[in-house]
Each structure stands twice: as structure tokens, then as C-alpha cells.
Amino acid sequence: MIPDVQDEQLKARVHDYWNADPCGTQFTHVERGSKEFYDEVERFRYTIQPFMEKLCKFKEFRGKKLLEVGCGLGTDTLQFARNGALTTGVDLTENSVAFAEKRFALYGVPGEFRTADAENLPFPDDTFDVVYSFGVLHHTPRTQTAINEVHRVVKSGGGQIVIMLYHKQSLHVWLGTLLFFLTGLLKGKWRTYDDWVRVYDGSENPLGKAYSRSELREMFAQFRNVRFAVCDPLRRHYPRFLNIINQKFFASWSGFWVMIYAEK
């Protein structure tokens, strides 16, 4: 496939955005690259996302070859590795890979990392028992191409995927888009659903997309036994009672994050 020039230019902007501030660095002011930095990033991530151990299946892949696409700082990769998975992490950005490599060295945990494009993974067919990706593939221009690459590198005959993408059928999208649009009008700005999804990861974030479950069924149609679990993080700016209400009554069906599980 000949790369589309506009897609490649957009991907370059995505690279530059996340290379400057890898996901997780925004939640701490501790010196980057220190053990305290990694500990604080990990503590914060699993405090506001307490469901991750269960939904991401950190403990279920001992002895399995696992690839994380979009490893960032290596926070989730480390959880799989600590539980016995044979981990490889790739990321579009050089800084993320450097941070992840340093993290594993600091903790004395084995793992392999390399810079790579999710739309063109540098591995042979049928390489990994598991491919994991959390909140990444909606940031690449050709998300379907990235999904096809995941399908290619995961093993036939039972290889598994665990992937999180943003969920279009969510309160975050329904209510947020309306409020974002109305406040934009008051400021003389035309702001759309696409803008609202994009700015979830920062006002300068170049690209973010969300999908309905019916769209995801089509996108993952080449896999077997596709199933979903919907979830939502604890919102830092919500009062405690709103977080309790959201988690109890809404998060499991209209959360902003949808986990996709399937086999090849």
C-alpha cells in the first residue's frame, strides 16, 4: 500500500505530540526517568483505573509471548512481565521506548522494546501469543490497517488480543459533545464531535477517534469470538458521589473506554 501523504503528515504530528510528553508524564512533577517518577505514574494509573488488573488480564499470560502496541512508559508492559509474560513493547515515539527500557532496567525485569509504527509492525506473521494495546490505535490515521497488523502478528489457532479503544456510545461523547459545542458557540467557535474526542488527550492532541460497538464488530471481523467490556476511569474532576454513581450505574455500558477481546 502506498502511504497517503496527508496520513503520513498527520502521523508525524501524532509522533511529535506524544514524543514530547509520553502518556503518563502529565500526571506527575517528579523528575522524569527516576524510580520515584515511575512509581508515581504507576500509582496514579491504577488508582484512577482500578479495574485494569481484571480487564487487561495482567496475570493471565505467564509464559506467553506478549506484544504491547503503543507501550508508552512501559507501565502496563511491566505488569505483564512481573506476572511471567515474555514481553515486547513497541511505540511510535523514541522517548517512550527510551523511558520503557530504562524502567525495566531499574526494576531488573527482562523485556524488549523498539520504535515501530502500529500500521507496519516489524515482526513476522504468527509471532505472538497475545497482542495488547490500551488506548493507542485510535491515535493512528489508519486504525483498520493497525488492526490488520495485529491480526497478522498474533498466532493462528488461539492467539489472543486485548485492546482498548474509545467508545462512541458513551456519556462522555453524548453529553460532552453537546456541552463542548454550546460553549464553543458562546466563544464564536465551531466545535464538533471529532474535536471533543480529540481534546480528551489534550487540546493540542492531533488525532483521537471513537467507535461504536457495531463499528468495532466490523473492524475486528477477521478475528473469532469478538466480545466487549465497557469501562470508565474515575474522573479526577468529579465529586466523589458522581464517580460512585457513574461507576455503579453507567460505566459498564456507557463508559468512554471499550475493551475488545478476541482470538485468531
Buried (B, 14 or more C-beta within 10 A) or exposed (E): EEEEEEBEEBBEBBBEBBBEBBBBBEBBEBEBBEEEBBBBBBEBBBEBBEBBEEBBBBBBBEEBBBBBBBBBBBBBBBBBBEBBBBBBBBBBBEBBBBBBBBBBEBBEBEBBBBBBBBBEBEBEEBBBBBBBBBBBBBBBBBBEBBBBBBBBBBBEEEBBBBBBBBBBBBBBBEEBBEEBBEEBEEEEEEBEBEBBBBBBBBEEBBBBBBBBBEBBBEBBEEBEEBEBBBBBBBBEEEEEEEBEEBBEEBBEEBBBBBBBBBBB
